[in-house]
Amino acid sequence: MKEYIYLNGSILPAQDARIHVSDLALIRGYGIFDFFRAIDGKPIFIEDHLDRFENSARLMALPIPESRDKLREIILEIIRLHPMPLLGIKMILTGGFSVDGYTPAAESNLIVMGKPFEFKPADVGMKLMSMEYRREIPEIKTLNYIVPIRALAKMKASGADDVLYHLNGNISESSRSNIFIIKNERIITPVDGALFGVTRKHVLNFAKKYFVVEERDISLQEYFEADEVFTTGSTKRIVAITQTDNHVFSEGKVGKITKKLQELFLDYEKLY
């Protein structure tokens, strides 16, 4: 299937979508992005992702060159051009073509692309590697993934799928998803130092109907004492964390409450 990319007003075959080397995202890593899914041509939680994209752009002082309605139209056209059961949509907004290689341009560069992907099986857990770190300006979904990418070799050596960030005794998030712990049937997620994901938001919305839910600081010690741990994200939905470092949760299996939340989320998602 032919791949198309939206770039600054035009939808082009992927091989023709090019950007100048003076772009500030290339020179200084200055830019933002957002990512969400389309299932059978239907974008999931699109308005939430547009909200977050606009907020990231505002906090980074990056002008979005299209209106929200126009951006939605572009997304729908990219989805139409890539008829797949499961499509990942990525929006990227860069600092533009910088004259001096430092100052953002008056006009940002806007890119929208779609690529197929697959979910990790719901009955398979993930392993995390703890890392002392907290993302700079975590409320913005920036292009900066230097820390986890540099850690890839170490993660691979330890058999980990991703990292668990913690600093000053408290956990915050993984490199690409939010973290929840379950203790005595209470569902708890950090309230500080993390990008508040769209999947996180919706899990909190429906979980509180069935469980006690808390948003608060979680210490690293409390994390390791949890009965179950899971992570949420657009590319994951809900995935159990069965091990972090050498500590195994739920005997290395998906816990019963995590499994229940996975089932509830699939029903909830159909409403959108």
N, C-alpha and C positions, 0 to 999 in steps of 0.2 A: 504494500500500500504506500502511495506517495505521501510524504510528510510535508506539511506546510507550517510556516511561522509568520506571525504578524510582527512587523517591524515598522514603527514610525509611519503609520498611515496606509501600509500596504500588506497584503497577505501574499507571501512568496513561497515558491518551493524551497525547502530547507537548505538546499545547496546554494541558493542565491541570496540567502539572508546573511548579510555581512555588516559589520560595524567597524568604524575607524579605530585605529590604535590609540587615539587621543582620548577615548572614553575614560571617564574617571573611575568607572568600576574596574577597568583593567589596570590603570596606573596606580590608584590608591585603594581599591576595594570599596569604593563609596557607592552604595546602592542598596536596594531592598528587593524582596521578592515575596510571593505567597504561592501556596500550592494547595490544590484541592482536587477532588475526584469527580468524574462524570460516570454514572452507571447507566448503561443502555441509553446514552445520549442525554441523560438528565444530570445537570450539575448539582452536587450535594452541598448544602449549606452555603450556596454562592453569596448570599447577602452578607453573611457573617465574614466571609473571606474578603469581600469588597470593603467592608467596614474596617477590617484590620489593615488591609493594603492602604487605604486612605489615611488611616491613623499613622502608620509607619512613614508614609510619604510626608505627612504634616510634621512629624517629629524630626525628620531628617531634612526638612525644608526643600523637598524635591517636588516640583510641580508635575502633576499628572496631565499629560497633553490631551487627554480625552475626558469627556464627561462620564459620569457613572453609567448613564444609560448607554452611551456609545461603547464603553468598555464591556458592558454586559453583552451587547450585540456582537462584539469581536469574539468574545469567549464562546458564544453560542455558534458562531460561524466556524471557529476552530474545531469545536466538537463535531459539527456537521461534516467537516472535511475529513475527520478521522473516526469513521463509524466502527466503534469497538465496544465490546461489553463493558470494559473497564479502562478508562482513560485518565491519566494524570494531567492536570492543567497547571502550568507554571506561568505566573506573571512576574516580570522583572522590570524594575525601574532604576535607571542608572543616573549618575551625576552629570551625564552628557559629555559633549566634546569640549574638554577643558583647554582654554587658551594657554594657560601657564602650567598645566599639569597638576594643579592643586585646587584651584577655585572651581566650584561647580558652575556649569554653564547655565544660561537663562532657560534653556530647554532641555528637559530630560529625554533620555531614550527609553521607549516603551517596547517591550517584547512580550509576546504571548505565544506559548507553544503547547502542544499536546503530545504525550507519549504514553504508550501502553505500559501497564505494570500489573503485578500480581500481589495479592495479599499473602502474608505469612499465614500458614494454617493456624486456626484458632486453638487447636489442641497442642501446639508446640510453643514452649516458652522461650524466653530470651535470657542471655547471661550478660550482666553489666560488669564493668570495671570501674571502681570508684576513683575519682580524680578530684584533687583539691583545686577548685576553680569556680568562678562565678562569671557568667557572661556580662560583658559591658552592655549597658542599656538593654536589659533583657526584654523590655516591652516592645522593642522594635525587631522585626524579622529581617535582619541585615544579611548581606552576602558573606559576611565574615565567619568562616568555619575553620580558621587556621588551627585552633587548638585540637579539636577532635580529628581533623585530617592528619595532623602531625602524630597523633596517638594511634593511628591505624595499625602500624606495625606492632606496637606493644599490645594492642587489643587482640590482634590476630595471634600473637604468641601465647596469650593467656586464654584464648578460646572465647573471648568476649565479643558480643554483637555491637555493643555501644558502651558509652560511659555514663556514670552517675556523678553529677557535679555536687560538691559539698564545699562549704567554706565556713570557718569559725564555728564548727560543730553542727551546722544545719545543712540539710540537703536542699537542692533547688529544682533540678530537672535533669533530663538526659540531653544529649546534644541535639536531638531532633524530635523530642516528645516530652510530655508531662508525666509525672510520677504520682502514683497513689499508693498508700499502704492501707491494709485492713487489719484492725486489731479489735478483738472481741466484737466482731460484726459491725464495727464503726469504720466508715470509709473516710480517709483523711488525705488531704493533698496540700502541698506547700502554698503559702499565700504571698511569698516574697521571693524575688530573685529569679522568677521564671517568666517565660513568654506564656501568657494565658491562651492556650490553644483553643481552637474552635471545637474539636472533639471533646476536650476537657469541659468546656462550657456545657455541652449537651449531655455529657455523662452526669454532671452535677445536677442538671435540670431533672432528669428522670430518676436518678439514684435516690434522691431525697424522698421520693414517694415510697420507697421500700426499706431504706436504711437510714441510720443517723449519719449525717455527712458533716465533716468539719473542714474548714479552710484555715490553716494556721501553720506556724513554724513546726518543722519536724526535725528532731535531732538525728544525727547519724546513728547514734545508739538505738533510738526508737525505731529507726528504719530496720536495723538488723534484728530487732525483737518482734517485728511484725509477723502476723499469721500468714498473710498473703501480700504480694506486691504486684502491681500491674502498671503498664504504661499506656498512654493514649496518644493518638496522632492520626492525621489524615491518611497516611500510608499504612496504618496499622489497625485502625479502629481501637480495639482493646486487646492487648497481648500481655500474658502473664510474664512476670520476671521470676524465673525459677532459681536463679543463682546470682549473687553479687560477690565478686572476689571468691573466697572459699566458702562462703555461707550459702547454704541451700534452703530455699523456701518451699513449703508444701510438698516435701519429699521429692522435689524436682518435677512436680506435676502442676497442672493448672488447678488452682484451688476452687472449691465449690462456689464461693461468692463471686470470684472472678468469672467463672463459667456462667453463672446466672446473669451477671452484668453483660457479658458478651451476647447472650440470647436476647436480653431486653433491648440492647442497643440495635440489633438487627431489626427488631420490630419498630423501634422508635425512628430509625433512619428512613423507613418506608414512608413515613408521614411527610418527608421532605423531598 
